[in-house]
């Protein structure tokens, strides 16, 4: 299977002034952040976990792209691992999991992700995408990572940012770029006051302490990903 090419115009014009941030309680488990009925709170991801997911997802992508396995069989394999208490991709679609993890570690709050049916199955989104909330100070570094990975990065409605690509492997490359710039992202996070990093600090700590739940493979289409302007 070749790396599917999606028909989507790539633009990198994320405007920090249009970004929002979840209100208190909106990003907690069992919420529907961004309208995602299958939302799961994945805040608190550590860089070590990003590195581990990058390694695992690369193996899955190679197997899919070389026709060693199809997406249905891989889904079954991943869910079997999850049933054993070893969720290798936290229930996320192969192709976008590393980007979700890397964005979370960078300080973003991810709201929705989908690989767009990159491996033949039908999915909700028309192309690979990750929707997330981030801080204005992160925009220049995120744009630099997006440019190196050749992906799109722009504003959606309701203060959400979207990272998207015409090939799902480019979102993996985006995750690699974020991971390689983790020291810079850490410096930015330290420069943002504790109150502005997360107005729900105690809630976030509680979510981390109780563990992260699982999402379905592809959240429902109610999530609003309309581009702004």
C-alpha positions, 0 to 999 in steps of 0.5 A: 500500500502506498502512502495515500495522497489526500486532496487538501490545500496546505496552509500554515497561517495559524493566528495566535490571537484567535486561539482559545483555551478550554474553560474550567472542567471542559477538558476533564474525563467524560466531557465532550471537548470541542464537541467530540462525543468520544473525547478522552483527557490525554493531558499530562503526556510526558516526553518519554511516552512520546518517544515510546509511541513514536517507536511503536507507531513507526512499526505499525506504519511500516507494516501497514504501508508494506501490506504486512497487515491491513487496518482492520487486523491492526485494529484487532491487534491493538484492541487485544493489547488494550484488553490486556491493559497494554494500550499501545496507542491509547485507542488513537488512529494509527498515523495520528497517535504520535502527533496527539502525544507530542502536542499533549507533551508540548502543553496543548490540549488535544480535542479530536484526531482522525487518520482520514481513512489513510489505510483504506477504511472509512473514517469521519474526516476527509484527511488526516487531522488533529484538533487541539487547543494551544497557547499563543506563545507556542505558535511560532515554534509549532509553525516551524515544526509544521513547515519542516514536516510540510503539514497544514496548521491553521485556525478552526472555529471556537479557538481550536487549532488544527494540524492536518496533512495530505499524507498521514506520514507527514503528521508522524513527521510533525510529531518527530519535529515537536519531539526533537524540539522538546527542550524549546517547548519546555522553555516556553512552558516554563515562561508561561505563568502557572495560572495561564498554563492551565486554569484547571491545574488541580483538575489536570493533576487529578486526571493524571493521578487517576489515569487516562481513559480510552477513546474509540478509534475515530470520534464521532463527526460532531466535532466542529473542525470548520476552518475560520475564515 
